[in-house]
């Protein structure tokens, strides 16, 4: 991969790793790339499960972020994604709770 060829050592949890599809998926989730026309396009035909292709702009963003902070980028994004999921879960739970004092008819 380009990262290794450029002599950039990607660290995940303090260990050197080769960039792989799991790391790619973290970038896709972190930047909400699916469905964003600047970063992705749906390759599927009508009625098929979505199959995504990614733009050069998406790849350039990933490389830029890896170059900027190869020691922490993946771990930082994973931590932020975990926080987002916790907030979304709490938000869904409070939306499902009945309003105190409300009566059902």
Secondary structure, 3 states (H helix, E strand, C coil): CHHHHCCCCEEECCEEECCCHHHHHHHHHHCCCCCCCCCEEECCCCCCCCCEEECHHHHHHHHHHHHHCCCCHHHHHHHHHHHHHHHHHHHHHHHHCCCCCCCCC
